[in-house]
């Protein structure tokens, strides 16, 4: 889950199917802010919870 959070933070979205490169390093600008990441993680947790409940 930790690597998924890092991927969400630093992986930019690519328009129209173009490949996007992940740029990491000191002072790198995050692609998404904490609020957006928390929203995505909440949705993923809900999906996983549902999947467990239905087997």
C-alpha positions in Angstrom: 0.0 0.0 0.0 2.9 2.3 0.7 4.3 2.0 -2.8 0.8 2.6 -4.2 0.7 5.9 -2.2 4.1 7.0 -3.5 2.9 6.1 -7.1 -0.2 8.2 -6.6 1.7 11.1 -5.3 4.4 11.3 -8.0 3.0 9.6 -11.1 1.6 12.2 -13.4 -1.5 11.4 -15.5 -0.8 11.3 -19.3 -3.3 12.8 -21.7 -4.6 10.7 -24.6 -2.6 7.6 -23.9 0.8 9.2 -24.0 3.4 7.5 -21.8 4.1 9.5 -18.6 7.4 9.4 -16.8 7.8 9.5 -13.1 10.3 12.1 -11.9 11.5 11.6 -8.4 14.2 13.4 -6.6 14.9 16.1 -4.0 12.3 18.8 -4.4 10.2 17.0 -6.9 6.7 18.5 -7.3 4.0 16.0 -6.4 1.5 15.2 -9.2 -1.4 14.9 -6.7 -2.0 16.5 -3.3 -2.9 14.8 0.0 -6.6 15.4 -0.3 -6.8 13.7 -3.7 -4.6 10.8 -2.5 -6.8 10.3 0.5 -9.9 10.2 -1.7 -8.4 7.5 -3.9 -7.3 5.5 -1.0 -10.8 5.6 0.6 -12.3 4.3 -2.7 -9.7 1.5 -2.9 -10.4 0.5 0.7 -14.1 0.5 0.0 -13.6 -1.7 -3.0 -11.4 -4.1 -1.1 -13.9 -4.2 1.8 -16.7 -5.0 -0.6 -14.7 -7.7 -2.3 -14.0 -9.4 1.0 -17.6 -9.2 2.1 -18.9 -10.9 -1.0 -16.1 -13.5 -1.1 
